Amino acid sequence: MTTHLLNTYAPAPDVFVGGSGAELRTQDGRIYLDFLAGIAVSALGHNHPRLVRELTDQLGQAIHLSNLYRHPYAQDVATRIARLSGLEAVFFTNSGTEANECAIKIARKVAYKKGDTKRTGLLALEGSFHGRSMGSVSLTHTEKYRKPFAPLLPGVEFVAPGDTARLETLLSTRTFQALFLEPIQGEQGVKELPHDFLRAARELCTKTGTLLVHDEVQAGCGRTGTFLSADAAGVKPDVATLAKPIAAGLPMGCTVVSKEFADVFEPGDHGSTFAGGPFVCRGALVFLDLMEHGGLQEAVLARGAELRAGLADLKGEFPVITELRGRGLMQGVRLSRGAEDLQKKLYAKGLITNRTAGDVIRILPPYVVTSEQIARGVSILREALAEL
Ligand SMILES: *Cc1c(COP(=O)(O)O)cnc(C)c1O
């Protein structure tokens, strides 16, 4: 097993050495169907030929430069993200957490520039997950993630998703710098916020001068069928945070800001040594190019529909399934009992998924998953459900 590692994870005993597309191979030759994609990260699956080719080429040129010098790719990545998101300007980070940290600093700086000293609080939603750093964990609702690490950021409050009246009351105090929300709460069992609540949050933030931040780290980058998941509700935030799949497995996040707030920072306000380097940007370009011109977004929609149809059949066959959640290639199967057992059975049968919020099996395949693999995954689910 593992030694000399701090006790933060309890990984499965198998050792994975490689894979291809949505399949993974262990050291002893077992093949798994990967319906987790490294927790929504490996959009192009494993060993994607174009990604391998371009990253191999980039390795022979430059991996890192710092943001004090230019390279040929960052501008192109930022332009594409602006185009796809409908927002204006990008700050590169190395993770989703850091993208949210940057968004917190943007909220602070916007209030500071306005001289609005009454606004010191941050509002987030019950059930939220925004990361594990001191700022992002302060916005994360889960008690067990917060309690041992007090004191957290002061002035953070939580409102129940869907409670528009309470949201209005809180925002009307005009003491909050920003509202943070995930349009689809991945860690909360793939829980989609009602679209009318998303629209009300947008209106109330505009009305009260509160910055609206959408954490799209998990649901964004096209996973649910639109580049930003809130596009489905016709809502644009002031700031969106992205990460997981954006560089096809390399560590990259970004904080994307609307035109109105694009001049929030000046040199020295924020930074990152590693972020936005040529190697990760080259990976992001492959992903973004396939999204824009390689049919990858269309593939997510098509495979997502096949997955949903398969899961809907299972729901008809097995009353233990109480609810299907999510869209595109971010779906959840909620069970009345046995979710932990089911996830173990699936793994034993060669299907990698995970469980969130206790009772939801979360399915996050790579965007390159094939129709045959979706059908195979559904059939493994059927077999395991029959044994539950
Ligand atoms: C994963 C996740 C994060 C944290 O991202 P890291 O890359 O692990 O730092 C933040 N918000 C949401 C919604 C996430 O799913």
The ligand as an SDF file (V2000), in Angstrom:
LIG
                    3D

 15 15  0  0  0  0  0  0  0  0999 V2000
  -13.4310   19.8900   -8.1230 C   0  0  0  0  0  0  0  0  0  0  0  0
  -14.1320   21.1390   -7.8050 C   0  0  0  0  0  0  0  0  0  0  0  0
  -13.4550   22.2380   -7.2490 C   0  0  0  0  0  0  0  0  0  0  0  0
  -12.0060   22.1630   -6.8220 C   0  0  0  0  0  0  0  0  0  0  0  0
  -11.1730   21.9930   -7.9300 O   0  0  0  0  0  0  0  0  0  0  0  0
   -9.6660   21.4890   -7.7080 P   0  0  0  0  0  0  0  0  0  0  0  0
   -9.1150   21.4500   -9.1070 O   0  0  0  0  0  0  0  0  0  0  0  0
   -9.7460   20.1690   -7.0350 O   0  0  0  0  0  0  0  0  0  0  0  0
   -8.9790   22.4940   -6.8860 O   0  0  0  0  0  0  0  0  0  0  0  0
  -14.1640   23.4150   -7.0580 C   0  0  0  0  0  0  0  0  0  0  0  0
  -15.4580   23.4990   -7.3810 N   0  0  0  0  0  0  0  0  0  0  0  0
  -16.1400   22.4700   -7.9170 C   0  0  0  0  0  0  0  0  0  0  0  0
  -17.5840   22.6460   -8.2840 C   0  0  0  0  0  0  0  0  0  0  0  0
  -15.5090   21.2440   -8.1320 C   0  0  0  0  0  0  0  0  0  0  0  0
  -16.1930   20.2140   -8.6300 O   0  0  0  0  0  0  0  0  0  0  0  0
  1  2  1  0
  2  3  1  0
  2 14  2  0
  3  4  1  0
  3 10  2  0
  4  5  1  0
  5  6  1  0
  6  7  2  0
  6  8  1  0
  6  9  1  0
 10 11  1  0
 11 12  2  0
 12 13  1  0
 12 14  1  0
 14 15  1  0
M  END
$$$$
